[in-house]
Amino acid sequence: MSPMLKGQIDRLLRLHDFLTTEIRRLDDQVKRAARRAPQARQLRQLRQLQTIPGVGVFGSVFLLAEIGSIDRVRSSHELAAYAGLGPTTRSSGGKTTHGGVGHASNRWLKWILVEIVTTLKLAPGAVGTHYRHWLRAKGKPTATTATARKFCCYVFWMLKEGWGYDEWLRQHAGSRGSEVRPMQRLGATA
């Protein structure tokens, strides 16, 4: 190896070591900041989000920072629209057409939701089942976006109701007919 090439490799290795050290220092700062969340509710929400497979400290902080206070969002569909995962609708002359997802969105929230879904879509469970259903029907890009929208709704209810991911899965499984639902009484007919 030539002396010039060896010198360049040595400089790159020193730069790599410096950047690795700097990244570890910044990771520690983020972890400390997450532990010192100003409100107990935020800390509880961070822990709830970390129960999602593939979501750690950074993913939960990122999600919570982009969503903000869950109380400012009225419904799960509103949160999905805020993330830019809601389909566009156009109406004119009595005809209504549905298009792709909207362009006005919080692109970072949309990005992190799609990244989480990319991990969860291969796992067993509600998210993977939803993805495989859409994959057969519409293809990979549409399936990923539709599943990210559904997952966004799941995140909304996890935060709103205070559920962890496993608890949410149990709630979801119970509402899909795996248990017998009680009969609802019908009112008097006229």
C-alpha positions in Angstrom: 0.0 0.0 0.0 1.4 3.4 -0.9 2.2 5.9 1.9 -0.4 8.4 0.6 -3.2 5.8 0.6 -2.2 4.6 4.1 -2.3 8.2 5.4 -5.8 8.7 3.9 -7.0 5.5 5.5 -5.5 6.5 8.9 -7.3 9.9 8.7 -10.6 8.2 7.8 -10.3 5.8 10.7 -9.6 8.6 13.1 -12.6 10.5 11.7 -14.7 7.4 12.1 -13.6 7.0 15.7 -14.3 10.6 16.5 -17.8 10.4 14.9 -18.6 7.2 16.7 -17.7 8.8 20.0 -19.7 11.9 19.2 -22.8 9.8 18.3 -22.6 7.8 21.5 -22.3 11.1 23.5 -25.4 12.5 21.7 -27.3 9.2 22.2 -26.6 9.4 25.9 -27.9 13.0 26.0 -31.2 12.0 24.2 -31.6 9.1 26.7 -31.1 11.4 29.7 -33.5 14.0 28.2 -36.1 11.2 27.7 -35.7 10.2 31.3 -36.1 13.8 32.5 -39.4 14.4 30.6 -41.0 17.5 32.1 -44.3 15.8 32.8 -45.0 12.3 34.2 -47.6 11.8 31.4 -45.0 12.3 28.7 -42.8 9.7 30.4 -45.6 7.3 30.6 -46.4 7.9 26.9 -42.8 7.3 26.0 -42.9 4.0 27.8 -46.2 3.1 26.0 -44.7 3.8 22.6 -41.6 1.7 23.5 -43.8 -1.4 23.9 -44.2 -1.4 20.1 -41.8 -3.9 18.6 -38.9 -2.1 16.9 -39.6 1.2 18.7 -36.9 2.3 21.2 -36.1 5.4 23.0 -35.4 7.5 19.9 -38.4 6.3 18.0 -40.7 7.0 20.9 -39.2 10.5 21.5 -39.5 11.2 17.7 -43.2 10.0 17.6 -44.1 12.0 20.7 -42.3 15.1 19.5 -44.1 15.0 16.1 -47.5 14.2 17.5 -47.3 16.7 20.4 -50.1 16.6 22.9 -52.6 13.9 22.0 -55.4 16.0 23.6 -55.1 18.5 20.7 -56.3 15.8 18.2 -60.0 15.0 18.3 -59.9 11.6 16.5 -57.6 9.0 15.1 -58.6 10.0 11.6 -57.6 13.6 12.3 -54.1 12.4 13.4 -53.8 10.3 10.2 -54.7 13.3 8.2 -52.2 15.4 10.1 -49.5 12.8 9.2 -50.6 13.0 5.5 -51.9 9.5 5.4 -55.5 10.3 4.6 -56.7 9.8 1.1 -57.7 12.9 -0.9 -61.3 13.3 -2.0 -62.6 15.4 -4.9 -66.2 16.1 -5.5 -67.7 17.9 -8.6 -71.0 17.6 -10.4 -72.3 14.8 -8.2 -69.2 12.6 -8.7 -66.8 11.9 -5.9 -63.3 10.5 -6.6 -60.7 9.4 -4.1 -57.0 9.9 -4.8 -53.7 9.3 -3.2 -52.6 10.7 0.1 -52.6 14.4 0.7 -49.5 16.5 0.1 -50.0 18.9 3.1 -48.7 16.9 6.0 -46.2 16.4 8.8 -43.7 14.6 6.6 -41.6 13.5 9.6 -44.5 11.9 11.4 -45.4 10.2 8.2 -41.9 9.0 7.7 -41.5 7.5 11.2 -44.9 5.7 11.0 -43.9 4.2 7.6 -40.6 3.1 9.1 -42.3 1.4 12.1 -44.8 -0.3 9.8 -41.9 -1.6 7.6 -40.7 -3.5 10.7 -44.1 -4.6 11.9 -45.6 -5.7 8.6 -43.6 -8.9 8.6 -44.5 -9.8 12.2 -47.6 -11.7 13.1 -50.4 -9.6 14.5 -52.9 -7.0 13.4 -50.5 -4.8 11.5 -49.0 -7.7 9.5 -52.4 -9.0 8.7 -53.7 -5.6 7.5 -50.6 -5.2 5.4 -50.9 -8.6 3.7 -54.6 -8.0 3.0 -53.7 -4.7 1.2 -50.7 -6.2 -0.5 -52.8 -8.8 -2.3 -55.4 -6.2 -3.2 -53.4 -3.1 -4.2 -49.6 -3.7 -4.2 -46.7 -2.8 -2.0 -46.7 1.0 -1.9 -50.5 1.3 -1.3 -50.3 -1.5 1.3 -47.5 0.2 3.2 -49.3 3.6 3.2 -52.7 2.1 4.1 -51.1 0.1 6.9 -49.2 3.2 8.2 -52.6 5.0 8.3 -54.1 2.1 10.3 -51.1 2.0 12.6 -51.4 5.8 13.1 -54.9 5.2 14.4 -53.6 2.5 16.7 -51.0 4.9 18.1 -53.7 7.5 18.7 -55.7 5.0 20.8 -52.7 3.7 22.6 -51.8 7.3 23.7 -55.5 8.3 24.3 -56.4 5.3 26.4 -53.0 4.7 28.0 -52.5 1.2 26.5 -49.2 -0.5 25.8 -48.9 -2.3 22.5 -49.6 -5.8 23.9 -52.6 -4.5 25.8 -53.8 -2.8 22.6 -53.5 -6.1 20.7 -55.6 -7.9 23.3 -58.2 -5.1 23.0 -58.1 -5.3 19.2 -58.4 -9.1 19.2 -61.4 -9.0 21.4 -63.2 -6.5 19.1 -62.6 -8.6 16.0 -64.9 -11.5 16.9 -62.4 -13.8 18.6 -64.7 -13.6 21.7 -68.5 -13.8 21.6 -70.0 -10.3 21.9 -73.1 -9.9 24.0 -76.4 -9.5 22.2 -77.7 -5.9 22.1 -81.4 -5.5 22.9 -83.4 -4.0 20.2 -85.8 -1.2 20.8 -89.5 -1.6 20.3 -90.6 -1.6 16.7 -93.4 0.5 15.5 
